Amino acid sequence: FFILVTNLIGTIQVFDQIYVMTNGGPANATTTVVHQIYLRAFQQFQMGYASAMAFCLSLIIFALTLVNFRLRKAVDY
């Protein structure tokens, strides 16, 4: 369960590979949510919008963790 949740969080929060290899790619084809947060905060200086995006991302991760927790309980029976 722990490995599943930490891998899920790591998968959603991929940033460094995107930034180094393509920087969002042609026409933002390879961008991720975390890359968009970075662009809004540190290149466009829209800190409020970036923090709202980060908060929504944390809610999504929390919801997916709860779903994994519930599914784990259902499988344990």
N, C-alpha and C positions, 0 to 999 in steps of 0.2 A: 504494500500500500504506500509506504513512504517513498520508495523508488518511483512508483507510478506518478505520484503527486509532484515530486521534485523534477522528474523528466517532463511532465506536462508544463510546469512553470518555466523550465528552461527552454522548451520548444516555443512557447508563446513569446518569450522575451528575447528572441534572437536579435542581436543588433550588430555585433562586431563583424561577422562574416558579410552581412549586407553592406555595411559601411565601407569595408576595405575593398571588397571585390567589385561592387557595381555602384555604390552610393545611390541606391534607389533604382538603378537601371534606366533603360530608355523609357521615357514617359511614365516613370514611377511603376514599372511593371514588376519589380522585385522588392518593393518597399514593404515594411512591416509596421505594425502599430507603434512599436518602440522607436523605430526609425522616424516615423512621423512625429512622435513626441519630441524627439531630438531636434528635428528640423523646425518645428513650431517654436520651441523654447530658445534654442541657441543660434538659429540663423535668422528667423523672422521676429524674434523677441516678443512672442505672444505667450508670455508666461502663464497667464490665466487659462488660456485655451489648452496649453500643454498640461497644466496641472489637472484640469478637468478630464482630459484624455487619460492621464495616468490613474486618476481615481476610478474612472470607468473600467480601465484595464484591471485594476485590483479587484473590483467587484466581479468581473467576469471570471478571474482566476479563483476567487472565493467560491463562486457558484459552481464552477467545474470541480473544485475540491469537494464541495458538499455532495455533488452527484456521485463522484467516485467513492466517497465515504458511504453513501446510501447503497450503492451497488455492491460494495464490499460486504456490507451487513447482509444483503439479500443472498449473496453467494455462500456466506458462512453457515447458513442453516442447513 
